[in-house]
């Protein structure tokens, strides 16, 4: 069999396995996301600073631990131990949710919100660090949008599963279903890692090495990572503002656990459907034809327009397919749809052009600790402004200013001078780690 044919088969198999694994990762997360949402909806936005503050502290404590694991252990060990830990935690939460009424939504909410946020950040961030490790920048521009599309399919499938099962089996057993999906993802990732480790030039059997605090140090030494941190803060500010406003809306309009879970589930379903449409139409074309940088700029411009719309319309509604939809819910759906459907694959494609240590440690620090620091700052600011009497219009105007700054930072990040030269998106063959 010719080397060209072998490369073509490998290039088809690795994206397919990656896409299927990401489908199960996102299915797992989006089964538990409405569970987390109904807890925050039960207490409203006033408790979000407490939730996010706890997450931020946990992230600070976990940063050196994750750095130690990356520095000392091989890729397959890192994947296996990390994902297995979260699978066991999902099963351990089942009896707690059976006793939710006795424990209390606020008390259980703090613990589960912290854990679910860590789950989301570390499981998804580690997945994409692995992807950046096995694909080149040219391959990434071709296949990352398709892998992300499979994740969006899982993010649509997860809410559908939740919608079907929550009224039949209740909230607690959903965690078992989520654990099964994550176990399938882990099996596929371990198989993918084993396949890649057998390729010439692969470094998957080597630990990344380096300092435990390399992710923190690189934030100050690499312009690209600084831009990524700023973009994370600005994007998180917009997303968290939308989340806080919708949490108040849910508290005012939905009085029981099942209704709130169904509401958040519908938001996720709409968000992920939009993300999937973007992946099928605009995102892949943009990344291949115009480069990953434009995948950062366009969503920032969309956010400016959405926030201006909310600043003008406030608590009003718009008609979508014959149904009245809250402007706040629409803003949340569209901002998150573009974030997942365009910004995320663009960001991950850019990380293929940095060193291996940065892909794991620097990327993880930005996408965990920096993200949750932004959550804490934004939710505290929203609560403070609310106490001062600032309403939806004022908050949306503030968000518009943040979105304008994010547009400028996106332009700088996509063409940062310390990125390695990009590769043509038409390149074929296997990728090896730099």
C-alpha positions in Angstrom: 0.0 0.0 0.0 1.5 3.4 -1.0 2.5 5.9 1.6 0.0 8.4 0.1 -2.9 5.9 0.5 -1.8 5.1 4.1 -1.7 8.8 4.9 -5.2 9.3 3.4 -6.6 6.4 5.4 -5.0 7.7 8.6 -6.2 11.3 8.0 -9.7 10.0 7.6 -9.6 7.7 10.6 -8.2 10.2 13.1 -10.8 12.9 12.5 -13.6 10.4 12.5 -12.5 8.9 15.9 -12.0 12.5 17.3 -15.4 13.6 16.1 -17.1 10.6 17.7 -15.3 11.1 20.9 -16.2 14.7 21.1 -19.8 13.8 20.4 -19.9 11.7 23.5 -18.0 14.3 25.6 -20.6 17.0 24.7 -23.5 14.6 25.1 -22.2 13.9 28.7 -21.9 17.5 29.6 -25.2 18.7 28.1 -27.1 16.0 30.0 -25.8 17.6 33.2 -25.9 21.2 32.1 -29.6 21.7 32.6 -29.2 20.0 36.0 -26.7 22.7 36.9 -28.9 25.4 35.4 -32.0 24.5 37.4 -29.9 24.9 40.6 -28.8 28.4 39.7 -32.3 29.2 38.5 -33.6 28.1 41.9 -31.6 30.9 43.7 -31.3 33.6 41.0 -28.3 35.7 40.0 -27.6 36.9 43.6 -25.9 33.6 44.3 -23.8 33.5 41.2 -20.9 35.4 42.7 -20.7 32.8 45.4 -20.8 30.0 42.9 -18.2 31.5 40.6 -16.0 32.6 43.5 -15.9 29.0 44.7 -15.0 27.8 41.2 -12.2 30.3 40.9 -10.6 29.2 44.2 -10.8 25.6 43.1 -9.2 26.4 39.8 -6.3 28.2 41.5 -5.7 25.1 43.6 -6.0 22.7 40.6 -3.6 24.7 38.3 -0.4 23.4 39.8 -1.8 19.9 40.2 -2.7 19.8 36.5 0.7 21.2 35.6 2.3 18.4 37.6 0.2 15.7 35.8 1.1 17.2 32.4 4.8 17.5 33.3 5.2 14.0 34.6 2.8 11.6 32.8 2.3 10.5 29.3 -0.7 11.6 27.2 -2.7 8.4 27.6 -2.2 8.3 31.3 -3.3 12.0 31.6 -6.5 11.3 29.6 -7.3 8.1 31.4 -7.0 9.4 34.9 -8.6 12.7 34.3 -11.7 11.3 32.6 -12.0 8.4 35.0 -12.1 10.8 37.9 -15.0 12.7 36.5 -16.9 9.5 35.7 -16.6 8.4 39.3 -17.7 11.8 40.5 -20.9 11.7 38.4 -21.9 8.4 40.0 -21.1 9.8 43.4 -23.5 12.7 42.9 -26.5 10.5 42.3 -27.5 10.0 45.9 -27.1 13.7 46.6 -29.6 14.6 43.9 -32.0 12.0 45.3 -31.9 14.0 48.5 -31.9 17.5 46.9 -35.0 18.7 48.8 -33.4 17.8 52.1 -30.0 19.1 51.3 -31.3 22.4 49.8 -30.8 23.9 46.3 -28.3 26.5 47.5 -26.0 24.1 49.4 -26.1 21.4 46.7 -25.9 24.1 44.0 -22.6 25.4 45.3 -21.0 22.0 45.3 -22.4 20.7 42.0 -21.9 24.1 40.2 -18.3 24.1 41.2 -17.8 20.5 40.2 -19.7 20.8 36.9 -17.7 23.9 36.0 -14.5 22.1 36.6 -15.8 19.2 34.6 -16.7 21.4 31.6 -13.4 23.3 31.6 -11.0 20.5 32.2 -12.6 17.7 30.2 -13.3 20.0 27.1 -10.0 21.9 27.4 -8.0 18.6 27.7 -9.8 17.2 24.7 -8.8 20.2 22.5 -5.3 20.2 23.9 -5.0 16.6 22.7 -6.4 17.6 19.3 -3.9 20.4 19.0 -1.2 17.9 19.8 -2.0 15.4 17.0 -3.1 17.7 14.1 -1.1 20.3 12.3 -2.4 23.8 11.7 -3.3 23.0 8.1 -5.2 19.9 9.2 -6.8 21.8 12.0 -8.3 24.4 9.7 -9.9 21.5 7.7 -11.1 19.2 10.4 -11.5 21.1 13.6 -14.8 22.7 12.5 -16.0 19.2 11.6 -15.0 17.8 14.9 -16.6 20.7 16.6 -19.7 20.0 14.5 -19.8 16.5 15.9 -19.6 18.1 19.4 -22.5 20.3 18.5 -24.4 17.2 17.5 -23.7 15.8 20.9 -24.7 19.1 22.5 -28.1 18.8 20.7 -28.4 15.1 21.4 -27.7 15.6 25.1 -30.6 18.0 25.7 -32.9 15.8 23.6 -32.0 12.8 25.9 -32.6 15.0 28.9 -35.9 16.2 27.6 -37.0 12.7 27.0 -35.8 11.2 30.3 -36.1 13.9 32.9 -39.9 13.5 33.3 -39.6 9.7 33.2 -36.7 9.0 35.5 -36.1 12.3 37.3 -33.0 14.4 37.7 -30.6 12.1 39.6 -30.5 9.1 37.2 -29.5 11.5 34.4 -26.0 11.6 36.0 -25.6 7.8 35.3 -26.5 8.4 31.6 -23.9 11.2 31.5 -21.2 8.9 33.1 -21.9 6.3 30.4 -21.4 8.8 27.6 -18.2 10.1 29.1 -16.9 6.5 29.4 -17.5 5.9 25.7 -15.6 9.2 24.9 -12.6 8.0 27.0 -12.5 4.6 25.3 -12.3 6.4 21.9 -9.7 8.9 23.0 -7.4 6.1 24.3 -7.8 4.2 21.0 -7.0 7.4 19.1 -3.9 8.1 21.3 -2.7 4.6 20.8 -3.1 4.9 17.0 -1.2 8.2 16.9 1.6 6.9 19.2 2.5 4.3 16.6 3.1 6.9 13.9 6.7 8.0 13.1 7.7 11.2 14.9 4.8 11.0 17.4 5.7 12.3 20.9 2.6 11.0 22.7 4.7 8.5 24.7 6.6 11.4 26.2 5.6 13.6 29.1 5.4 17.3 28.2 7.8 18.1 31.0 8.6 21.7 32.2 7.5 23.7 35.2 4.3 23.1 37.2 3.6 26.8 36.8 4.5 27.1 33.1 0.9 28.0 32.2 0.9 31.0 34.5 4.4 32.1 33.5 3.6 32.0 29.8 0.7 34.4 30.2 3.3 37.1 30.8 5.9 36.0 28.2 3.8 35.2 25.1 1.7 37.9 23.4 -0.6 35.3 21.8 -1.5 33.9 25.3 -2.1 37.4 26.7 -4.5 38.1 23.8 -6.2 34.8 24.5 -6.6 35.6 28.2 -8.1 39.1 27.4 -10.4 37.5 24.8 -11.5 34.9 27.3 -12.2 37.7 29.9 -14.2 39.8 27.4 -16.1 36.9 25.9 -16.8 35.5 29.4 -18.0 38.9 30.5 -20.6 38.9 27.7 -21.6 35.3 28.3 -21.8 35.6 32.1 -23.9 38.8 31.8 -26.4 37.0 29.6 -26.4 34.0 32.0 -27.0 36.2 35.0 -29.9 38.1 33.3 -31.5 34.8 32.2 -31.1 33.3 35.7 -33.2 36.2 37.1 -35.7 35.6 34.2 -35.9 31.9 35.1 -36.4 32.6 38.8 -39.3 35.0 38.0 -41.1 32.8 35.4 -40.5 29.2 36.4 -41.4 28.0 39.9 -40.5 24.3 40.0 -37.4 22.1 39.3 -38.7 20.3 36.3 -39.9 23.5 34.6 -36.6 25.3 35.1 -34.7 22.2 33.9 -36.9 22.1 30.8 -36.4 25.9 30.1 -32.6 25.6 30.3 -32.7 22.5 28.2 -34.6 24.4 25.5 -32.0 27.2 25.6 -29.2 24.6 25.2 -31.1 22.9 22.3 -31.5 26.2 20.4 -27.9 27.3 21.1 -26.4 24.1 19.9 -28.7 23.9 16.8 -27.4 27.3 15.8 -23.8 26.2 16.5 -24.3 23.2 14.3 -25.8 25.3 11.4 -22.8 27.6 11.6 -20.4 24.6 11.5 -22.2 23.3 8.4 -22.2 26.6 6.6 -20.0 29.5 7.5 -17.3 28.4 10.0 -15.4 25.8 7.9 -15.4 28.0 4.8 -14.2 31.0 6.9 -11.3 29.0 8.5 -10.1 27.5 5.3 -10.5 30.5 3.0 -9.8 33.4 5.3 -7.9 31.9 8.3 -8.7 31.2 11.9 -8.3 34.9 12.9 -11.6 35.8 11.2 -13.3 33.1 13.2 -12.6 35.3 16.2 -13.5 38.7 14.8 -16.9 37.9 13.3 -18.5 36.6 16.5 -17.3 39.7 18.4 -19.0 42.0 15.8 -22.2 39.9 16.2 -22.1 40.4 20.0 -21.9 44.2 19.6 -25.1 44.1 17.5 -27.0 41.8 19.9 -26.1 43.8 23.0 -27.2 47.0 21.3 -30.5 45.3 20.5 -31.0 44.3 24.2 -30.1 47.8 25.3 -32.9 49.2 23.1 -35.5 46.4 23.7 -34.8 45.5 27.3 -37.2 42.8 28.6 -39.1 42.8 25.3 -39.8 39.9 23.0 -39.3 39.1 19.4 -41.3 36.7 17.2 -39.3 33.7 16.0 -41.1 31.1 13.9 -44.4 32.4 15.2 -43.4 32.2 18.9 -42.7 35.1 21.2 -39.1 34.8 22.5 -37.5 36.9 25.2 -34.7 39.2 23.9 -32.6 38.1 26.8 -33.0 34.4 25.9 -32.3 35.3 22.2 -29.1 37.1 23.2 -27.9 34.2 25.2 -28.7 31.7 22.5 -27.0 33.7 19.7 -23.9 34.7 21.7 -23.3 31.2 22.9 -24.1 29.7 19.4 -21.4 31.8 17.8 -19.0 31.1 20.7 -19.3 27.3 20.3 -20.0 27.2 16.6 -17.2 29.6 15.4 -15.0 31.1 18.1 -14.0 27.8 19.7 -12.8 25.9 16.6 -10.9 29.1 15.5 -9.2 29.4 18.9 -8.2 25.7 18.9 -6.9 25.9 15.4 -4.6 28.8 16.5 -3.2 26.7 19.3 -1.7 24.2 16.8 0.8 27.0 16.0 2.3 27.2 19.5 4.7 24.9 21.4 3.5 21.7 23.0 3.8 22.9 26.6 1.7 25.9 25.7 -1.0 23.7 24.2 -1.5 21.9 27.5 -0.5 24.2 30.3 -0.9 27.7 28.9 -4.2 26.8 27.1 -5.5 25.1 30.2 -4.7 28.0 32.5 -6.5 30.5 30.2 -9.5 28.2 29.7 -9.9 27.4 33.4 -8.5 29.8 35.9 -8.7 32.9 33.7 -12.2 32.0 32.6 -13.5 31.6 36.1 -11.8 34.7 37.3 -13.8 36.5 34.7 -17.0 34.8 35.9 -16.3 36.0 39.5 -15.6 39.6 38.4 -18.5 39.9 36.0 -21.1 38.3 38.4 -19.9 40.5 41.3 -20.1 43.6 39.0 -23.6 42.7 37.8 -24.7 42.3 41.4 -23.1 45.6 42.4 -24.7 47.5 39.5 -28.1 45.9 40.3 -27.8 47.2 43.9 -27.1 50.6 42.5 -30.3 50.4 40.4 -28.8 49.7 37.0 -31.3 47.8 34.9 -31.1 45.7 31.8 -30.5 48.6 29.5 -27.5 49.9 31.4 -26.0 46.4 31.7 -26.4 45.8 28.0 -24.7 49.1 27.2 -21.8 48.2 29.4 -21.7 44.8 27.6 -21.6 46.6 24.2 -18.4 48.4 25.3 -16.9 45.1 26.3 -17.8 43.6 22.9 -16.1 46.4 21.1 -12.9 45.8 23.0 -13.2 42.1 22.2 -13.4 42.9 18.5 -10.0 44.7 18.7 -8.4 42.0 20.8 -9.7 39.3 18.4 -8.0 41.1 15.5 -4.7 41.2 17.4 -4.9 37.6 18.6 -5.6 36.1 15.2 -2.4 37.6 13.7 -0.2 37.6 16.8 3.5 37.8 15.8 4.6 34.9 18.0 2.4 32.3 16.3 4.3 29.8 14.0 3.7 30.3 10.3 0.4 28.9 9.2 0.2 25.9 6.9 -2.0 25.6 3.8 -5.4 24.1 4.6 -5.0 21.8 1.6 -2.0 19.9 3.1 -2.4 16.1 3.5 -0.6 13.6 5.6 -0.2 13.0 9.3 0.6 15.6 11.9 3.3 15.4 14.5 3.8 17.4 17.6 6.2 20.3 17.6 
